[in-house]
Amino acid sequence: MTIITGATVDRADPQQRQKLAAELRELLPSHCVLDQLEQLKPFECDALTAIREIPLLVVLPENRDQVQAVMRYAYQNSVSLIPRGAGTGLSGGASPSTDAVLLVLTKLNDILEIDADNRIAIVEPGVRNLAISEAVAGHGLFYAPDPSSQVASSIGGNVAENSGGVHCVKYGLTTHNIRRLRYFDHTGELVTLGASGLDAPGYDLMALMTGSEGMLGVVVEVTVNLLPLPESVVLLQAAFPDMEQAGLGVMNIIAAGIIPAGLEMMDQTAIEVVENYIHMDLPLDAEAILLIELDGTEAEVESQLGSVKAEIGKFGAYDLRLARSAEDRIKLWSGRKSAFPAMGQVTTDFYIMDATVPRRHLPYALRHIVELSDQYSLRVANVFHAGDGNLHPLVLYDASDPGQVERTEKLADDILTLCLSLGGTISGEHGIGQEKLDKSCDQFSTVELEQFERVKRVFDPLGRLNPGKAIPTPHRCAELGGLHVHQGKVPFPELERF
């Protein structure tokens, strides 16, 4: 797995670009087609800034008809398209290419309808995640999926990556919270999947489209499911003297039949960095803290709160802090929400990873990540969604030191191998994109990859939608040294006791 690459020199034929730009300006307003280097430069990457490339062109359609016109033109002229939303993706899923047009959908940002009676909202792909909950709060409703980037990330990108967030442990991922998608296929024809109701006739292709990373079609409308705001919400912060004990506390909460609205963990490195950043009196002697949010009726929440305290008390939980008001919950959440920006205080660069392990293996996985951190002499801060085993190790390094870059890549690869060996996956919510394309060869067999290719060819026979992302070919895997499927084949004998 390679995470560091330099910016690629602009290789596109200037005459080809000029001709293409001129023809696209016949379909879109002139200002919606960007072809000058200074205009293209801001679009050279998504949030995976290590991979950079100047796009052939950038188009920013302002409505659905313009998107369709671009799609039809691309089909008729064999032009590759890379869909992009807000550019907050962390796996290079929207990273551009010098031989493809970047189709940016941020101007399609209208909330088309709010149907409070049926608890749905119909939105365009450029609508920000948080804007949905803000728009429906007056109806006593909210949209559950809340990735950390929700202030900026758009719903179209959330659909592409099947985003989750803090509350997915109880309320599910994007795929569990949408009812209907409308998208343009590779020819520019509008297709509707799902329905405004809870079920729809035909194959469940909506689940296939969700998480397809822009490789099967371009989504232009999403009908999202809305939920009633809970009657009561509390947030409990608990410190633990040992990280494995915190992991066991997570397991016992779920085993007791309690499904928290959110269940997050921060390790000692993260605690120290965050405390130095926002000074909220975090317990610096703790190896880990858990943030446990409970919601529901007042009686339900109080009952669960007592059970949670009893369960985590079995594993040495101390310094319990309880927030009941919205203001106090925001303050308590601020530590977790500040973790990523806080890292800028202590490192010039950090690599945000994304992988999953079964909850029962959390204690082992966390201990082994610490051992790998020591082995590679690189600090790793763990801030993650403990409730569903979605790990986000932050590897701290200095990109100006080539030795650290190489060690970071190897450490990241070992962490992903560890997660696969425990029966986990190489992505929980960030997607595969370009970042983990090669590592997919370790997760999927030849038969599985061939099936993925068949699905891709059904939706995109010419391979013009987001080429080179998300799915490696068996041939590519063979060039890398063959398929090495680690899932379920644990190379760590000491795991037997877990």
Steps between C-alpha positions, in 0.01 A plus 500: 500500500635840400374811672753759387535615140604824343291724278491370145614728220215619278526264201173578320515628141422876517310485172293207624414695815405812307275307262336311785448818702347680204253219436403475867440877509232445239319285759574697819549867585858603427584556867405139577789361295848542645802440276777731620776359717434746783133393493578128492765503772252522796341175376823295481399276792226421745572477875765234431751772417786254453365412154488799266435535128377785283162414342448524126211741559260589780128550435258634763144454371233707671202271452398147411449573130857623471629187672307290250638701208857441621432129553355459150785693344756288686331179383482609138862621493664227715598745774571367850328670794594513868207607723592719797307656785649716774840333471511387865560132416809347659569209263564678171161392367455838331864562411530629143686377194668689216291306248156539663251781557425572866122527538443711814145490638524755783267749326214252515437590863126545540275325749215428259236384747447432869213262571479501879187283507678218319838585656695542178691776327592516132837664444753563227848345529677824591296555819725487806435215740443727801272731300236227484469472879507879532218534247272242665572578867193724515290192420657309790698281259863429407711307248701236684826433307752758624857457370760716672508714186123562512540879514653487151438158344213470252229238490605384153846416631344334805305273265810428291700391806211363711607732782429429865612711794459514875138384503520215249530240778130553576358662189702339225698623201381708206357191328266445796374859492404566139188394314549602141783598264484659159812482290621539144644184349806497274288607199338792682162335554322566831441189714294481822581243769288444810184690592374757747346215700683236699515247217514499121451240229791337322856426601648698788741688274491805725720315750738418215523862391563619856872465566586453132736801510371667183587200285146396399315827442471866600243561776292816456224452758476324836191434712620469859323351799441732795468399864328670793730682740529287815320605815811465714875495424792460740873473441729312738880530490697229680875460547681164512843417638556244225407509130409132486265551795329779305462262206346239728266768635376561145435129451309470827277801428385342173481151653266639767252585226566874507540675165637848568428781256877552492796313647840660434850436633816710527836358608763665719687666215179658372399605852832679556496680165135609534549622857794716392283636219172594672573463875184323615656324801517156344647222721862487380573190706242295307607260226159545338171679536158394374227741395163327533188676374158361586169619360132407508222556747601640837423172680692297242804724516516500880471122510774457239723753676494295818580183306788664312657627821478153648654333192795736459555497877603136463802615299634776719315799354558820698461878473146467367360826360137530400354765267123537476438839340574563132758763599683262735493219242657727240778586744564135580494402132744781416797283599409227250405753232830686544725195476593529132581873493681468833759272339638800313658614827729200532573388143556646157304218335262226602336219309135426586432129466166322474441130565276277707530207736229297674428659839614189686850553360530868595722437806743289298503735202573804717783325683655383175478848343701631798761230436516592131537867594803412714639273230498777237590782744196702395232640730148377438196668651179298508172692476219285369146364493534226759134402484533345156872421505584769244862594571658830397868479602681829439862437406712807583801555274717759325465492121829688457678190632490227228575237760188590697288498185609145421447385859155659505399307188625172646337563837168582334523185291567289811202652681271416208640147487432468873138609453448254214648218703249569775209465259468873439518715189738753349232771503217586733372823344774682306489266201775346289559772240864507394640476852425132562461374145799269526416386852167373366702216351549377857129506582330367188553179307531474121140378477375796704696752294367350178146537634568865584626552145184346358284735705709796385462399133121473534472859623798648313599278203768738372655564843466878469363576846766568764758274332780344700326512838361263762533163320834349401500251215629145559772588248609798710509283810709241317748771400531593867601145584172315503191498717561465873161465664560551872143515622435226753859372480649630820882500498518591869506186724454708814153597377364162599440624853270781383 
